[in-house]
Amino acid sequence: MSIIEKAVDKQLLNKDSSTTPLKKVVSAESIEPPLHADYKKHTSSATQGAVEPTSTHSTCIELDLADLEQRHFVSLSAKRRVINEEFSVIKRKLISNAFGPISRSLKHPNLILVSSSRPGEGKTFTSINLALSIALEQDKTVLLVDADVLRPQVSKTLGFESNLGLTDYLSSDNIDVQDIILSTNVERLKIISAGRAHHLSTELLASQKMAELANEFATRYKDRIVIFDAPPLLGVNETAVVATMCGQAIIVVEENKSKLSEIEQSIALIPPEIAVGFVINKAHRAQAGDYGYGYYYGGA
């Protein structure tokens, strides 16, 4: 039994829930793909003490879909790719939880937290691929929120910059939520960047305004999935607070590297009433001897 299965079994035992079958999907993709080559780092002006931003019109960003495909992200073309099949398996359970019978037992079932125990386990890669995969659905829309305000990676990975984002909205009374939602050239995908650096960045995640924003996301658009690429659970207390605002959580782990004790600590921080799943990076496939992703759903 792998450390992931042991950790999930303990979680399910604590919740008095029965174990569901283990689903594994594998590929040879990388855990953390390289950042977009054209990305430019934010200057020091985006730090504490900068002038407070004001409301602007929502903008549209052009994602380089060919570049994303080359870097092993889910493809939006007609090509059949293993990565697409892998994340299709993952999203089916999430969509079922969000809109199926179980949704009635979950608070905000269409809000999904994606996190990990420690940095570098592939949570941003997973968040982006889930968003792209869900955007392929014909009757669903997806909003990808970069909530890792200490170490934002979504805009870096996708190769764009945004003047306004989550921290700007949470720290200002002059910005409307529509001003931070970025449209993309992917019809059913919208993005909110992390925003500018703020000395109370993590505290903003636990604020009442953040809770109100999550509630608006959950209720305003009934067909929308919202994915929060959140900070790691261990070391950032506010991530557990964001989890309370969601109905589902995905914990990304690296098989044979993530420590069982840390996985157990992470599980303990997740509210027991939400559905929890695991994306297992570098899951070993015995027949071919290669690595990819595995998915274990262990929700209550």
VMD Tcl script that draws the C-alpha trace (Angstrom):
set ca {
  {0.00 0.00 0.00}
  {1.43 3.39 -1.01}
  {1.82 6.27 1.42}
  {-0.99 8.06 -0.41}
  {-3.39 5.19 0.12}
  {-2.40 4.94 3.78}
  {-3.02 8.63 4.30}
  {-6.36 8.54 2.55}
  {-7.42 5.42 4.43}
  {-6.74 7.26 7.68}
  {-8.74 10.23 6.46}
  {-11.68 8.04 5.49}
  {-11.55 6.19 8.79}
  {-11.72 9.48 10.65}
  {-14.74 10.48 8.57}
  {-16.48 7.10 8.96}
  {-16.57 6.85 5.19}
  {-16.07 3.84 2.94}
  {-13.06 3.67 0.64}
  {-13.68 4.23 -3.07}
  {-11.64 2.53 -5.79}
  {-8.21 3.86 -6.64}
  {-8.04 5.35 -10.13}
  {-4.61 5.78 -11.70}
  {-3.74 7.55 -14.92}
  {-0.15 7.82 -16.02}
  {2.07 9.74 -18.42}
  {5.64 10.88 -18.77}
  {4.93 14.58 -18.29}
  {7.00 16.79 -16.00}
  {5.88 17.84 -12.53}
  {6.72 21.52 -12.90}
  {6.88 22.65 -16.55}
  {9.13 25.60 -17.44}
  {7.71 29.08 -17.23}
  {6.63 30.83 -20.41}
  {9.75 32.15 -22.15}
  {8.31 35.63 -22.64}
  {7.41 36.19 -18.99}
  {8.99 39.26 -17.39}
  {9.31 39.44 -13.64}
  {7.40 42.15 -11.83}
  {9.49 45.15 -10.84}
  {9.99 46.32 -7.28}
  {7.19 48.85 -7.77}
  {4.73 46.03 -7.16}
  {5.60 45.90 -3.49}
  {4.41 47.41 -0.28}
  {4.10 51.18 -0.53}
  {3.08 51.32 -4.19}
  {0.23 53.60 -5.24}
  {-3.16 51.98 -4.68}
  {-4.67 50.84 -7.98}
  {-8.06 52.03 -9.11}
  {-10.85 50.40 -11.07}
  {-10.19 49.52 -14.70}
  {-12.08 47.65 -17.38}
  {-11.61 43.91 -17.56}
  {-9.08 42.90 -20.21}
  {-8.59 39.90 -22.44}
  {-5.32 38.00 -22.53}
  {-4.06 35.88 -25.38}
  {-2.73 32.52 -24.22}
  {-0.13 30.87 -26.43}
  {-1.94 27.57 -26.82}
  {0.70 26.06 -29.09}
  {3.38 26.84 -26.51}
  {1.26 25.32 -23.74}
  {0.81 22.18 -25.78}
  {4.55 21.90 -26.34}
  {5.08 22.22 -22.59}
  {2.81 19.23 -21.97}
  {-0.34 21.02 -20.89}
  {-3.82 19.87 -21.87}
  {-4.34 20.54 -25.58}
  {-7.37 22.44 -26.83}
  {-6.82 21.18 -30.38}
  {-8.41 18.11 -31.89}
  {-5.32 16.02 -31.17}
  {-5.73 13.07 -28.84}
  {-3.10 13.32 -26.13}
  {-2.46 11.23 -23.03}
  {-2.44 14.32 -20.80}
  {-5.96 15.15 -21.99}
  {-7.19 11.69 -21.11}
  {-5.58 11.84 -17.69}
  {-7.17 15.10 -16.68}
  {-10.47 14.10 -18.23}
  {-10.63 11.29 -15.66}
  {-9.88 13.74 -12.86}
  {-12.37 16.41 -13.93}
  {-15.25 13.95 -14.32}
  {-15.35 13.26 -10.58}
  {-15.01 16.95 -9.74}
  {-17.81 17.96 -12.10}
  {-20.00 15.16 -10.77}
  {-19.45 16.39 -7.22}
  {-20.11 19.98 -8.24}
  {-23.37 19.41 -10.09}
  {-24.52 15.87 -9.30}
  {-26.49 14.44 -6.35}
  {-23.60 14.79 -3.88}
  {-23.53 18.56 -4.47}
  {-26.50 18.92 -2.14}
  {-24.36 17.72 0.77}
  {-21.45 20.08 0.04}
  {-21.09 23.77 0.74}
  {-19.99 25.54 -2.43}
  {-19.42 22.30 -4.38}
  {-18.31 24.21 -7.48}
  {-15.37 25.80 -5.63}
  {-12.25 23.62 -5.72}
  {-9.09 24.22 -3.69}
  {-5.87 22.86 -5.24}
  {-2.95 22.70 -2.84}
  {-0.06 20.52 -1.67}
  {1.84 19.90 1.52}
  {4.99 21.65 0.37}
  {6.05 23.82 -2.60}
  {7.21 22.19 -5.82}
  {4.81 19.24 -5.91}
  {2.98 20.40 -9.04}
  {-0.16 22.15 -7.78}
  {-0.03 25.00 -10.31}
  {0.53 22.58 -13.19}
  {-2.45 20.60 -11.92}
  {-4.62 23.71 -11.48}
  {-3.93 24.96 -14.99}
  {-4.51 21.57 -16.58}
  {-7.78 21.11 -14.71}
  {-8.91 24.55 -15.86}
  {-8.00 23.84 -19.48}
  {-9.68 20.44 -19.35}
  {-12.90 21.83 -17.88}
  {-12.86 24.62 -20.48}
  {-13.28 21.90 -23.11}
  {-16.73 21.14 -21.70}
  {-19.52 22.57 -23.84}
  {-21.86 23.45 -20.97}
  {-19.43 24.59 -18.25}
  {-17.21 27.61 -17.66}
  {-14.16 27.75 -15.43}
  {-12.50 30.51 -13.43}
  {-8.88 29.92 -12.41}
  {-7.85 32.00 -9.38}
  {-4.20 32.35 -8.42}
  {-4.59 32.41 -4.65}
  {-0.93 31.65 -3.97}
  {-0.32 35.29 -3.13}
  {3.13 34.64 -1.65}
  {4.50 32.70 -4.60}
  {2.19 33.29 -7.57}
  {2.87 31.02 -10.53}
  {-0.22 31.04 -12.75}
  {0.59 34.21 -14.70}
  {4.27 33.26 -14.90}
  {3.47 29.83 -16.27}
  {0.89 31.12 -18.75}
  {3.09 34.03 -19.84}
  {1.10 37.15 -19.05}
  {1.17 40.08 -16.66}
  {-1.78 41.79 -15.00}
  {-1.87 45.08 -13.13}
  {-4.78 44.00 -10.96}
  {-5.47 40.77 -9.15}
  {-6.79 39.10 -6.02}
  {-4.75 41.03 -3.44}
  {-5.63 44.34 -5.09}
  {-9.34 43.57 -4.86}
  {-9.15 42.33 -1.28}
  {-7.14 45.33 -0.07}
  {-9.06 48.09 -1.84}
  {-12.54 49.59 -1.83}
  {-12.08 51.06 -5.31}
  {-11.97 47.86 -7.33}
  {-14.92 45.81 -8.52}
  {-14.62 42.05 -8.86}
  {-15.25 42.33 -12.60}
  {-12.12 44.47 -12.88}
  {-9.86 41.59 -11.86}
  {-11.45 38.86 -13.98}
  {-9.45 38.37 -17.16}
  {-11.07 36.93 -20.25}
  {-8.90 34.72 -22.45}
  {-8.85 33.46 -26.01}
  {-10.22 30.21 -24.57}
  {-13.95 30.85 -24.71}
  {-14.95 29.23 -21.43}
  {-11.84 30.08 -19.38}
  {-11.35 33.18 -17.24}
  {-8.47 33.96 -14.88}
  {-7.80 36.06 -11.79}
  {-4.11 36.68 -11.12}
  {-2.64 36.87 -7.62}
  {-2.23 40.63 -7.76}
  {0.48 42.88 -6.46}
  {2.62 42.02 -3.46}
  {1.09 43.14 -0.18}
  {2.47 43.02 3.34}
  {-0.76 41.34 4.51}
  {-1.13 39.01 1.54}
  {-1.91 35.84 3.47}
  {-4.13 37.64 5.97}
  {-6.20 38.90 3.06}
  {-6.95 35.29 2.13}
  {-8.58 34.78 5.52}
  {-10.54 38.04 5.43}
  {-14.30 38.49 5.44}
  {-14.06 40.06 2.01}
  {-12.46 36.88 0.69}
  {-15.28 34.81 2.19}
  {-17.84 37.09 0.56}
  {-16.03 36.79 -2.77}
  {-16.04 33.00 -2.54}
  {-19.76 33.04 -1.78}
  {-20.38 35.22 -4.82}
  {-18.38 32.86 -7.00}
  {-20.37 29.90 -5.68}
  {-23.81 31.39 -6.23}
  {-23.64 33.88 -9.08}
  {-22.86 31.51 -11.94}
  {-24.45 28.10 -11.54}
  {-22.52 26.54 -14.43}
  {-19.08 27.75 -13.37}
  {-16.28 25.79 -11.71}
  {-13.85 27.94 -9.70}
  {-10.34 26.57 -9.12}
  {-8.19 28.17 -6.43}
  {-4.46 27.53 -6.90}
  {-3.72 27.98 -3.20}
  {-0.49 28.14 -1.16}
  {0.85 24.89 0.35}
  {-1.11 23.71 3.37}
  {1.91 23.39 5.64}
  {3.41 26.72 6.59}
  {0.57 28.95 5.40}
  {-2.26 28.82 7.92}
  {-4.61 30.83 5.71}
  {-4.81 28.04 3.13}
  {-6.90 26.01 5.56}
  {-9.20 29.02 5.92}
  {-9.65 29.20 2.15}
  {-10.46 25.48 2.22}
  {-13.46 26.21 4.46}
  {-14.85 28.37 1.66}
  {-14.72 25.50 -0.85}
  {-16.71 22.32 -1.31}
  {-13.89 20.27 -2.79}
  {-10.13 20.05 -2.35}
  {-7.35 18.47 -4.37}
  {-4.05 17.72 -2.63}
  {-1.16 17.26 -5.07}
  {1.58 14.92 -3.88}
  {4.69 13.35 -5.35}
  {4.74 9.60 -4.92}
  {7.78 8.19 -3.10}
  {8.89 11.67 -2.13}
  {6.08 13.28 -0.14}
  {6.30 12.29 3.50}
  {3.41 10.39 5.02}
  {3.52 12.57 8.13}
  {3.17 15.72 6.01}
  {0.30 14.27 4.00}
  {-1.48 13.37 7.24}
  {-0.89 16.88 8.58}
  {-2.31 18.35 5.38}
  {-5.40 16.16 5.54}
  {-5.96 17.20 9.14}
  {-6.11 20.84 8.05}
  {-8.88 20.20 5.51}
  {-12.43 20.57 6.88}
  {-13.95 17.10 7.28}
  {-17.17 18.04 5.49}
  {-15.61 18.74 2.08}
  {-14.76 16.22 -0.64}
  {-11.03 15.55 -0.87}
  {-9.08 14.04 -3.76}
  {-5.43 13.43 -4.52}
  {-3.46 13.96 -7.70}
  {-0.38 11.77 -7.47}
  {2.58 13.03 -9.47}
  {5.11 10.53 -10.78}
  {2.90 7.54 -10.05}
  {4.85 4.45 -11.10}
  {3.49 2.32 -13.91}
  {5.01 -1.12 -13.48}
  {4.51 -2.35 -17.04}
  {6.39 0.46 -18.77}
  {8.55 1.64 -15.91}
  {7.68 5.28 -16.46}
  {5.93 7.90 -14.38}
  {2.97 10.24 -14.63}
  {-0.14 11.07 -12.63}
  {-2.46 9.09 -10.42}
  {-5.78 10.16 -8.99}
  {-7.37 8.95 -5.80}
  {-10.75 10.24 -4.74}
  {-11.33 9.89 -1.02}
  {-14.12 12.32 -0.26}
  {-16.67 11.82 2.44}
}
mol new
graphics top color blue
foreach p $ca { graphics top sphere $p radius 0.5 }
foreach p [lrange $ca 0 end-1] q [lrange $ca 1 end] { graphics top cylinder $p $q radius 0.2 }
display resetview
